Amino acid sequence: MADSKREIERKYDATDATRLPDLDRVAGVGSVAHEGVTELDAVYYDTEDLRLAAVGVTLRRRTGGADAGWHLKLPVAAHVRDEVRAPLSDAPPDQLTALIRSRTLDAPVVPVVRLVSARDVHVLTAPDGTALAELSVDEVVAERLHGGGRTAAWTEIEVELADDGDPAFLDTVGRVLEEHGIRPSAAPSKLARALGETAPAGTPPRTAAPAEPRTAGDHVLGYVRRQAEAIAALDPAVRRELPDSVHRMRVATRRLRSALRSHRRVLDREATAALGAELKWLAGELGADRDQEVLDARLRARLDALPVTLAVGPVRARLRLRSAAGRSGSRRRTTAVLDSARYLDLLRALEALLAAPPLLPGAGAAPADELARAVRKDHKRLAGRVARALDLPAGPDRDAALHSARKAAKRARYVAEAARPVLGKPAKKAVKRLKAVQSLLGDHQDGVVARAALRDLAVQADAAGEPSFTWGLLYGREEAAAAAAERELPAVWHRAHRARPRRP
């Protein structure tokens, strides 16, 4: 079974002549324990075209040391990675290869680099004996296993924060090291340095700084690329059931789909229609899990807000049973989607789109003109849906129309978000006001879904001989909340409509 830990560390360059400062003098350190030298032997795996290395993901099989086994490192932020571990085996474990599937797209992983390190370890502890960090001096020999047999050698210093430690302590250690002439490493990881220093002669740099966006097409493609990257990066988080990961992946999917639909003058809609349909499918599948999560939270909150005397019968037990059954089914469904060939084909289609985008003449237009046009168009579309909903009497038809307006508000907000780097303050203001509309309509729709669930709970309770009073009471409160949202909508929409970007 794989386990994981959050790894927060800093790396520094060193030479044979480098001498460590007196670590006992680092602020906050009570003692330093020298644990001696450990021999580590690690083989790093990647696809032949180094897909994992390109996004800062590493997969290795390491022997030696206390944590021998398979290690998968997933970037979280600068100097921060999640390390997922599995026991030693001959081949990469399935539980780890599943976590890199959105990157490899099922291409086989092969050994690419071997690193043999002599690690000299020092443990820094606080005066009360609490571990603060581990500082190691690593003498590394790298051998290229795929793409040539070149070797490289270097010495580096690595400072890794102890579990639950304060990241500010790494800054404290870093200042002491730099005062003694020890500089931060330019390489983000040992693997990155090994690949750079053992690359065949004439190999271009693995990464190049992105060009400054100049045209409308540059800005739109940059936004599309960021959403596609978010989907791939969040895949392992969803599989690991990390908090909010399903929601964030679903949002990235919807933003990407909205961009393809809203920028029809930039990207050929006929060429992207099939991909848009697949993104709609993925968002819908992810919604099964997210919607269940939102509904569970809403029903619990409504029940918690009731006086104890109004919670009649085994209402909490029945709600827990319903929630557990729904969550179990939705989690299995989400995992099955991520393991499906259809999902993998979608990721490949995104790569193909970005490699050869179907640009139209609008892609060459001035960014401010083209992006403002897209924002105004989606705003006008939203205005029509809000007007239609407000013209309808209260009831199922209005509920459906308000839900349609909510989706239009979300799309209008996303296109305004994409335009913020170009349009600046007007787009920022529009995003804020559109978010208010979306939130109000979202809460209204959540209430519609909650009422249906409450009715089902009441029917189930009645059939089991339990009181259904509490479920009916909560149903009535949801009706009252929906009516209040509908009364509030005209004012919230008026503020959003006034904030729409004007024609230049």
PERA-V14647 format. One line per field, one symbol per residue. phi: phi as a letter, one per 20 degrees, with the letter a starting at -180 (. if undefined). psi: psi as a letter, one per 20 degrees, with the letter a starting at -180 (. if undefined). burial: + if it has 24 or more other C-alpha atoms within 12 Angstrom, else -. Layout:
phi->???
psi->???
burial->???
This chain:
phi->.fcbbedcbcdcfbcfefcfffffefgneebcdeenddedccdedaffelffffdmecccdcdnnfdgqecdddfdagmccedddbffbfdgfgfefffdffeelmffdcfdbdddcddedcdecfgenffdaddcddedcdcfdcnodfcbbacbdcddffgmeegffffffffffffdnedgffefbffgffffedfggnffgfccfffffddgfffffffffffffffffegffffemfgmffffffffffffffffefdfeddffffdfffffffffffffffgfffffffgfffffffffffgfeeenfffffffffffffffffffffffffeefffffffffffffffbfefdgffeffgfffffffffffffffgfffgffffefgqgffgffffffgffffffffffffegfeemggffffgffffffffffffffffffffffffffffffffemefdgfffffgfffffffffffffggfffgffffeffeff
psi->pqrqqpoorqqqqrrhippqroiiippiphrppojappppopppqrrhjlhghhjjpqpqopqqrikqapppppqgapjpqpopqqrprgqpqhhhhhijhighkjqqqqphqpppqoooppppqrhjippgrppqopoppppphpkqkqrqqrpqppopqqpjrohhhhhgghhgghhkjoqqqhpirggggghgijqqpipqqhqqpqqpphrhhggghgggghhghggghighgghjkqpjhgghhgghghggghghhhliigpohhhigghhhhhggghgghhggghggggghghggghhiqqhiinpalhhghhggggggggghhghggghghiqhgghhghhhgghghhmpmqrhhhjrpgggghhghghghghggghhgggghiqqpahghghhhhhhghhhgghgghhghighgicgghggggghhhggggghghghhhgghhghhgghggggghjjqpjghhhghghhhghhghghhhhgggghghhhhjqprq.
burial->---+-+++++++++-----+--+--+-++-++-----++++++++++--++++++++++++++-----+++++++---+++++++++----++-++++++++++++--++++++++++++++++++----++++++++++++++++----++++++++++++----+-++++++--+----++++--++++++++++++---------------+++++++++++-++++++++++++++----+++++++++++++++++++++++++--+--++++++-+++++++++++++++-+++-++-------++-+++-++--++--++--++-+++-+++---+++++++++-++--+++--++---+++++++++++++++++-++--++-------++++++++++++++++++++++++++--++++++++++++++++++++++++++++++-++--+------++++++++-+++-+++-++--+--++--++-+++---
